Amino acid sequence: QVRLEESGGGFVQPGGSLKLSCAASGSLDDFEAMYWYRQAPGKQREHVAGLTRRGTIAYSDPAEGRFTIPRDNGKNMIYLQMNNLIPEDTAVYFCHVLSGPSNYWGPGAQGTVSS
């Protein structure tokens, strides 16, 4: 069983930055892939960024050029660095990992972008 917990959400003005953290209970090396998703009010959950064990990184079109997905293996942490935020980035952000035949989700962290 893998536990994930997001933190670092909050309120920021347009053009600002937020850095979300995801603490995993297991070693990141045990995960085939790690992702960030988000769900805005009234919308479906959508992929934001993903990182495979081999180091392949992919971003959604809205995230490309503004977001990055760094990791810290020593701390079992996955991050989502979000820059140049816009109101449309307001959502609950979820950490998601694949481990063998299973997948796990964190409870989510709210990020709000508003003037």
LOBAGU-842152 format. One record per residue (C-alpha): residue in three letters; x, y, z. Coordinates in nm, 4 decimals. Layout:
% residues N
{residuo=ala&u=X&v=Y&w=Z};
...
END
This chain:
% residues 115
{residuo=gln&u=0.0000&v=0.0000&w=0.0000};
{residuo=val&u=0.1397&v=0.3375&w=-0.1022};
{residuo=arg&u=0.0344&v=0.6580&w=0.0704};
{residuo=leu&u=0.0639&v=0.9921&w=-0.0991};
{residuo=glu&u=0.0099&v=1.3323&w=0.0540};
{residuo=glu&u=0.0135&v=1.6622&w=-0.1298};
{residuo=ser&u=0.1038&v=1.9946&w=0.0287};
{residuo=gly&u=0.1952&v=2.3462&w=-0.0749};
{residuo=gly&u=-0.1354&v=2.4558&w=-0.2206};
{residuo=gly&u=-0.2676&v=2.8004&w=-0.1567};
{residuo=phe&u=-0.3721&v=3.1305&w=-0.3032};
{residuo=val&u=-0.1672&v=3.3250&w=-0.5567};
{residuo=gln&u=-0.2246&v=3.6174&w=-0.7905};
{residuo=pro&u=-0.2073&v=3.5782&w=-1.1680};
{residuo=gly&u=0.1517&v=3.5634&w=-1.2834};
{residuo=gly&u=0.2650&v=3.4152&w=-0.9546};
{residuo=ser&u=0.4086&v=3.0749&w=-0.8685};
{residuo=leu&u=0.3207&v=2.7780&w=-0.6527};
{residuo=lys&u=0.5225&v=2.4706&w=-0.5716};
{residuo=leu&u=0.3257&v=2.1627&w=-0.4787};
{residuo=ser&u=0.4858&v=1.8715&w=-0.2983};
{residuo=cys&u=0.3864&v=1.5063&w=-0.2900};
{residuo=ala&u=0.5277&v=1.2907&w=-0.0134};
{residuo=ala&u=0.5294&v=0.9199&w=-0.0949};
{residuo=ser&u=0.5452&v=0.6456&w=0.1657};
{residuo=gly&u=0.7658&v=0.4299&w=-0.0561};
{residuo=ser&u=1.0782&v=0.4707&w=-0.2621};
{residuo=leu&u=1.0289&v=0.6571&w=-0.5881};
{residuo=asp&u=1.2322&v=0.3844&w=-0.7560};
{residuo=asp&u=0.9403&v=0.1457&w=-0.6913};
{residuo=phe&u=0.7102&v=0.3493&w=-0.9160};
{residuo=glu&u=0.6883&v=0.2966&w=-1.2895};
{residuo=ala&u=0.5527&v=0.6472&w=-1.3322};
{residuo=met&u=0.4510&v=0.9507&w=-1.1301};
{residuo=tyr&u=0.1942&v=1.2070&w=-1.2354};
{residuo=trp&u=0.0219&v=1.5244&w=-1.1387};
{residuo=tyr&u=-0.3443&v=1.5664&w=-1.2274};
{residuo=arg&u=-0.5863&v=1.8473&w=-1.1533};
{residuo=gln&u=-0.9594&v=1.8939&w=-1.1323};
{residuo=ala&u=-1.1202&v=2.2324&w=-1.1684};
{residuo=pro&u=-1.4726&v=2.3010&w=-1.0404};
{residuo=gly&u=-1.7296&v=2.1423&w=-1.2693};
{residuo=lys&u=-1.4654&v=1.9789&w=-1.4881};
{residuo=gln&u=-1.3159&v=1.6348&w=-1.5268};
{residuo=arg&u=-0.9821&v=1.5449&w=-1.3761};
{residuo=glu&u=-0.7043&v=1.6045&w=-1.6282};
{residuo=his&u=-0.3411&v=1.5134&w=-1.6666};
{residuo=val&u=-0.0921&v=1.7924&w=-1.5986};
{residuo=ala&u=0.2552&v=1.6369&w=-1.5941};
{residuo=gly&u=0.4110&v=1.2934&w=-1.5827};
{residuo=leu&u=0.7505&v=1.1421&w=-1.5134};
{residuo=thr&u=0.8474&v=0.7806&w=-1.5814};
{residuo=arg&u=1.1091&v=0.5768&w=-1.3972};
{residuo=arg&u=1.3310&v=0.6040&w=-1.7034};
{residuo=gly&u=1.3136&v=0.9816&w=-1.6866};
{residuo=thr&u=1.0691&v=1.0516&w=-1.9663};
{residuo=ile&u=0.8700&v=1.3656&w=-1.8903};
{residuo=ala&u=0.5481&v=1.4814&w=-2.0518};
{residuo=tyr&u=0.3347&v=1.7874&w=-1.9946};
{residuo=ser&u=-0.0170&v=1.8752&w=-2.0984};
{residuo=asp&u=-0.0490&v=2.1613&w=-2.3430};
{residuo=pro&u=-0.1629&v=2.4095&w=-2.0725};
{residuo=ala&u=0.1355&v=2.3143&w=-1.8545};
{residuo=glu&u=0.4039&v=2.3100&w=-2.1226};
{residuo=gly&u=0.6596&v=2.5848&w=-2.0694};
{residuo=arg&u=0.5160&v=2.6934&w=-1.7319};
{residuo=phe&u=0.5236&v=2.3820&w=-1.5098};
{residuo=thr&u=0.7996&v=2.1373&w=-1.4196};
{residuo=ile&u=0.7943&v=1.8069&w=-1.2270};
{residuo=pro&u=1.1159&v=1.7750&w=-1.0251};
{residuo=arg&u=1.1775&v=1.4904&w=-0.7853};
{residuo=asp&u=1.3925&v=1.4181&w=-0.4820};
{residuo=asn&u=1.4629&v=1.0471&w=-0.4524};
{residuo=gly&u=1.6329&v=1.0856&w=-0.1166};
{residuo=lys&u=1.3225&v=1.2385&w=0.0356};
{residuo=asn&u=1.0696&v=1.0338&w=-0.1651};
{residuo=met&u=0.9205&v=1.3605&w=-0.2858};
{residuo=ile&u=0.7655&v=1.4634&w=-0.6151};
{residuo=tyr&u=0.7049&v=1.8290&w=-0.6874};
{residuo=leu&u=0.5030&v=2.0375&w=-0.9276};
{residuo=gln&u=0.6583&v=2.3774&w=-0.9836};
{residuo=met&u=0.4002&v=2.6063&w=-1.1404};
{residuo=asn&u=0.5013&v=2.9452&w=-1.2788};
{residuo=asn&u=0.3194&v=3.2257&w=-1.4573};
{residuo=leu&u=-0.0101&v=3.1039&w=-1.3190};
{residuo=ile&u=-0.3428&v=3.2084&w=-1.4647};
{residuo=pro&u=-0.6939&v=3.1862&w=-1.3160};
{residuo=glu&u=-0.7653&v=2.8823&w=-1.5340};
{residuo=asp&u=-0.5030&v=2.6932&w=-1.3312};
{residuo=thr&u=-0.7315&v=2.7055&w=-1.0272};
{residuo=ala&u=-0.7992&v=2.3444&w=-0.9325};
{residuo=val&u=-0.7409&v=2.0677&w=-0.6842};
{residuo=tyr&u=-0.4079&v=1.9087&w=-0.7744};
{residuo=phe&u=-0.3528&v=1.5362&w=-0.7224};
{residuo=cys&u=-0.0415&v=1.3248&w=-0.7078};
{residuo=his&u=-0.0759&v=0.9842&w=-0.8779};
{residuo=val&u=0.1705&v=0.6960&w=-0.9055};
{residuo=leu&u=0.1832&v=0.3599&w=-1.0791};
{residuo=ser&u=0.3392&v=0.0739&w=-0.8846};
{residuo=gly&u=0.3206&v=-0.2693&w=-1.0428};
{residuo=pro&u=-0.0446&v=-0.3562&w=-1.1114};
{residuo=ser&u=-0.1693&v=-0.0863&w=-0.8750};
{residuo=asn&u=-0.2106&v=0.2855&w=-0.8867};
{residuo=tyr&u=-0.2470&v=0.5306&w=-0.6021};
{residuo=trp&u=-0.3846&v=0.8803&w=-0.5529};
{residuo=gly&u=-0.3247&v=1.1458&w=-0.2935};
{residuo=pro&u=-0.6168&v=1.3380&w=-0.1401};
{residuo=gly&u=-0.5313&v=1.6531&w=-0.3347};
{residuo=ala&u=-0.4245&v=2.0090&w=-0.2638};
{residuo=gln&u=-0.6135&v=2.3219&w=-0.3641};
{residuo=gly&u=-0.4421&v=2.5845&w=-0.5739};
{residuo=thr&u=-0.6297&v=2.9084&w=-0.6374};
{residuo=val&u=-0.5214&v=3.1789&w=-0.8809};
{residuo=ser&u=-0.7117&v=3.5033&w=-0.8500};
{residuo=ser&u=-0.6615&v=3.8759&w=-0.8339};
END
